[in-house]
Amino acid sequence: MASRFRTKDGGEVRVGDQVWARVRQESDNNPWLITRHPLDRTHVVLKEIGGTEERVHHPDDLALYYYANRQPASGG
């Protein structure tokens, strides 16, 4: 599946790419890896890199919530 998904900032991503999202707190940035859903081809699974959380999303959700290639803000 070579599906391409668009993110909120207009970037284009695919399964295997990383996206960034603000989660829980306004200042909390987390990287997520886009993976295939094992049973449902119409949804993707985002796995938190360095964590244990997983989220199932419809690809359109990526355009609403996630940012491509976004790095956490530096502390300066």
Backbone as a ProteinNet text record, in pm:
[ID]
protein_1_A
[PRIMARY]
MASRFRTKDGGEVRVGDQVWARVRQESDNNPWLITRHPLDRTHVVLKEIGGTEERVHHPDDLALYYYANRQPASGG
[TERTIARY]
84.8	0	88.9	82.6	163.3	79.2	-22.2	-111.4	-34.8	-73.4	-14.8	-121.8	-79.6	-172	-120.2	-209.8	-171.2	-186.6	-94.2	-98.2	-149.4	-172.7	-230.4	-147.1	-14.9	68.5	89.7	10.8	16.5	120.1	193.8	293.5	229	306.3	258.2	338.2	270.6	336.7	278.5	351.5	309.1	330.4	282.6	311.1	462	512	655.3	716.6	644.1	693.3	661.8	732.7	708.2	633.3	540.1	470.9	480.4	459.8	463.9	325.9	293.5	163.6	173.9	89.2	76.2	-28.1	11.4	-75.8	-89.3	-208.8	-241.9	-217	-94	-61.2	-16.4	-40.3	-5.5	142.9	229.1	373.1	433	350.6	400.2	400.1	517.6	530.1	579.4	514	552.9	565.7	667.4	676.7	594	533.2	450.6	493.2	494.5	526.8	397	375.6	255.9	278.2	189	197.2	62.9	65.4	-58.6	-142	-270.2	-360.5	-362.1	-344.7	-334.6	-463.2	-578.5	-704.8	-790.6	-765.6	-852.8	-770.4	-787	-707.6	-751.2	-864.1	-911.5	-859.5	-787.1	-732.9	-583.4	-515.6	-373.7	-357	-243.1	-210.1	-91.5	-100.1	13.4	70.6	200.4	268.3	361.5	349.6	432.2	576.1	667.7	809.4	865.8	925.5	980.1	875.9	755.6	647.7	569.5	458.6	378.9	242.4	206.5	72	57.1	-59.4	-95.9	-232.5	-252.2	-380.8	-422.5	-548.7	-603.6	-673	-641	-698.5	-739.8	-840.1	-870.4	-766.9	-717.2	-615	-652.7	-780.3	-820.1	-787.2	-778.7	-744.3	-604.6	-514.6	-378.3	-379.5	-467.7	-475.9	-535.6	-603.3	-664.3	-574.4	-492.6	-424	-271.4	-214.4	-71	8.3	134.7	225.4	339.2	378	488.1	620.6	720.2	858.4	870.8	791.7	795.3	882.9	980.8	1069	1023.1	1046.4	1007.6	1082.7	1018.8	1081.6	1204.3	1309.5	1429.1	1404.8	1477.1	1453.8	1521.1	1517.7	1584.7	1514.5
-118.2	0	123.8	198.5	319.3	443	428.9	541.5	658.9	775.7	899	970.9	1027.4	1099.6	1240.6	1336.2	1475.2	1512.6	1592.2	1636.2	1779.9	1824.6	1956.9	2069.1	2052.1	2158.7	2140.7	2051.5	2035.8	1936.7	1875.5	1776.8	1648.3	1569.4	1441.3	1332.2	1234.3	1125.6	992.9	885.1	749.3	659.7	536.8	436.6	426.2	425.9	420.6	555.6	663.8	798.2	836.3	937	990.6	1121.9	1143	1271.3	1317.2	1445.2	1503.1	1554.8	1549.9	1599.3	1654.9	1751.8	1801	1714.2	1658.7	1564	1605.8	1601.6	1628.2	1772.3	1820.5	1955.9	2038.2	2164.9	2254.1	2249.1	2225.7	2228.8	2090.8	1987	1850	1804.1	1789.8	1739.9	1597	1510.5	1370	1322.4	1241.3	1182	1053.5	1029.6	911	847.8	715.5	640.6	591.2	617.1	570.6	425.5	336.8	196	150.3	36.4	-18.5	-79	-66.8	-134.2	-281.6	-374.7	-515.6	-575.4	-517.1	-577	-488.3	-358.2	-262.8	-177.1	-197.2	-122.9	22.2	58	196.1	284.4	227.5	303.6	277.3	367.3	350.7	352.3	300.4	301.6	394.6	485.3	569	517	484.7	433.3	541.1	569.6	672	623.6	700.7	664.5	692.1	590.7	604.6	586.3	548.4	528.1	403	386.8	266.5	293.9	419.2	452.7	425.6	372.9	353.9	415.5	471.3	532.5	486.4	451.5	413.2	536.2	567.2	685.4	654.4	726.3	729.8	824.7	797.5	886.3	1033.5	1065.9	1207.2	1275.4	1198.4	1256.7	1316.6	1261.1	1314	1459.3	1490	1627.4	1721	1666.8	1751.1	1774	1674.6	1680.2	1674.3	1614	1583.4	1670.5	1691.4	1773.1	1686.6	1703.4	1627.4	1694.9	1614.3	1662.2	1777.8	1777.6	1884.4	1838.3	1914.6	1880.9	1957.8	1903.2	1976.6	2108.6	2206.8	2340	2331	2399.8	2402.6	2496.1	2472	2549.5	2684.4	2759.3	2886	3000.3
0	0	0	-105.1	-116.6	-92	-8.8	17.2	74.7	33.4	86	164.7	276.9	362.9	381.5	391	409.4	556.3	606.3	745.3	754.5	875.2	899.1	838	839.1	782.1	631.6	569.5	424.4	376.8	468.8	430.5	382.6	310.2	261.6	329.3	387.5	458.4	413.1	445.7	412.2	532.7	521.4	623.9	638	760.7	787	817.5	790.5	819.6	964.1	1012.9	1146.1	1135	1227.2	1237.7	1382.3	1404	1537.7	1573.2	1700.9	1744.9	1884.9	1914.3	2051.7	2120.4	2231.9	2301.8	2447.5	2498.7	2638.9	2681.2	2669.5	2714.3	2594.7	2603.2	2492.4	2457.7	2557	2532.2	2508.9	2501.4	2491.5	2346.3	2286.2	2149.1	2152.1	2076.9	2072.5	1928.2	1898.4	1765.3	1758.9	1643.8	1620.2	1488.3	1484	1362.9	1302.1	1173.2	1104.2	1062.5	1105.5	1069.7	1013.3	947.6	893	1004.1	991.5	1084.6	1044.4	1139.3	1103.2	1047.2	1076.6	1033.9	944.6	946.8	878.9	784	655.3	556.8	542.7	602	590.7	702.7	799.2	910.9	925.1	995.1	1026.2	1177.5	1222	1364.5	1382.2	1478	1513.8	1643.4	1641.3	1759.2	1812	1940.3	2003	2007.5	1951.3	1951	2090.1	2149.1	2283.2	2391.5	2355.6	2452.1	2417.8	2483.6	2462.9	2401	2387.3	2340	2191.2	2152.6	2013.4	1991	1873	1838.9	1700.3	1686.7	1557	1499	1373.4	1308.8	1166.1	1123	980.9	920.1	801	743.1	738.4	724.9	725.5	857.1	966.3	1095.8	1095.4	1014.4	1010.3	964.8	872.3	822.5	926.1	1024.6	1125.8	1246.5	1281.4	1410.4	1404.8	1304.5	1307.8	1211.9	1246.8	1168.6	1116.3	993	934.9	968.2	998.6	1014.2	1113.5	1214.7	1315.1	1431	1464.4	1577.3	1699.7	1818.6	1938.8	1947.3	2003.2	2018.3	2108.1	2067.4	2150.8	2269.4	2374.8	2497.8	2498.4	2390	2394.2	2337.7
[MASK]
++++++++++++++++++++++++++++++++++++++++++++++++++++++++++++++++++++++++++++

